[in-house]
């Protein structure tokens, strides 16, 4: 059992040392240190939540959607943000692939 747990720890280290994680961390840190971009991201996510709430309450969201589109356009014109999105997607793909491999293995155990 200890051997298996140590292998899991090794996998965690491999992920942390992967290029996917390093790129993600780099651009995440750059976003966090850029007040202007961080504020735009916060506004964007807050507006998304607001739209969901409005939809839930059957309210008109057209103006909010326009505002959201405008914010998205601003964000996608920022190089750091685009690189963050790409790196985030690549890291997510890596993690999803690992999860899928484990799930396939666990499924094979019960069949």
C-alpha positions in Angstrom: 0.0 0.0 0.0 2.8 2.4 0.9 4.4 1.7 -2.5 1.2 2.7 -4.3 0.8 5.9 -2.3 4.4 6.8 -3.0 3.7 6.3 -6.7 0.7 8.6 -6.5 3.0 11.2 -4.9 5.4 10.7 -7.8 2.6 11.2 -10.3 1.7 14.5 -8.5 5.3 15.6 -8.9 5.4 14.6 -12.5 2.3 16.8 -13.1 3.8 19.7 -11.2 7.0 19.4 -13.3 5.2 19.0 -16.6 5.5 21.6 -19.3 1.7 21.9 -19.2 1.7 22.9 -15.6 4.7 25.1 -15.8 3.1 27.1 -18.7 -0.2 27.3 -16.9 1.5 28.5 -13.7 3.5 31.1 -15.6 0.5 32.7 -17.2 -1.7 32.3 -14.2 0.9 34.2 -12.2 1.1 36.9 -14.9 -2.6 37.3 -14.8 -2.7 37.5 -11.1 0.0 40.2 -11.1 -1.7 42.3 -13.8 -4.4 44.4 -12.1 -6.1 45.5 -15.2 -6.5 42.0 -16.7 -7.4 40.5 -13.3 -10.2 43.1 -13.0 -11.5 42.4 -16.4 -11.6 38.7 -15.7 -13.4 39.3 -12.4 -16.0 41.5 -14.2 -16.4 38.9 -16.8 -17.0 36.0 -14.4 -19.3 38.2 -12.2 -21.4 39.1 -15.3 -21.6 35.5 -16.3 -23.1 34.7 -12.8 -25.4 37.6 -13.1 -26.7 36.4 -16.4 -27.3 32.9 -15.1 -29.3 34.4 -12.2 -31.3 36.6 -14.5 -32.1 33.6 -16.8 -33.1 31.5 -13.8 -35.6 34.3 -12.9 -36.8 34.6 -16.5 -35.5 38.1 -16.9 -34.2 39.7 -20.1 -30.5 39.2 -20.5 -29.9 40.8 -23.9 -28.1 43.9 -22.5 -26.0 41.8 -20.2 -25.0 39.5 -23.0 -23.9 42.5 -25.1 -21.8 43.7 -22.1 -20.4 40.2 -21.7 -19.5 40.0 -25.4 -17.7 43.4 -25.1 -15.7 42.2 -22.1 -14.9 39.0 -23.9 -13.6 40.9 -26.9 -11.4 43.0 -24.6 -10.0 40.0 -22.9 -9.3 38.1 -26.1 -7.2 41.0 -27.4 -4.9 40.6 -24.4 -2.0 38.3 -25.2 -1.4 37.1 -21.6 -5.1 36.1 -21.3 -5.0 34.1 -24.5 -1.9 32.3 -23.5 -3.5 31.6 -20.1 -6.5 30.1 -21.8 -4.4 27.9 -24.0 -2.2 26.8 -21.1 -5.2 26.1 -18.9 -6.8 24.0 -21.7 -3.6 22.0 -22.1 -3.3 21.3 -18.4 -6.9 20.4 -18.2 -6.4 17.9 -21.1 -3.4 16.3 -19.4 -5.4 15.9 -16.1 -8.4 14.6 -18.0 -6.3 12.0 -19.8 -4.8 10.8 -16.5 -8.3 10.6 -15.0 -9.6 8.7 -18.0 -6.7 6.2 -17.8 -7.4 5.6 -14.1 -11.1 5.3 -14.8 -10.5 2.7 -17.5 -8.4 0.7 -15.1 -10.9 0.9 -12.3 -13.7 -0.1 -14.6 -11.7 -3.1 -15.7 -11.4 -4.2 -12.1 -15.1 -4.4 -11.5 -16.0 -6.1 -14.7 
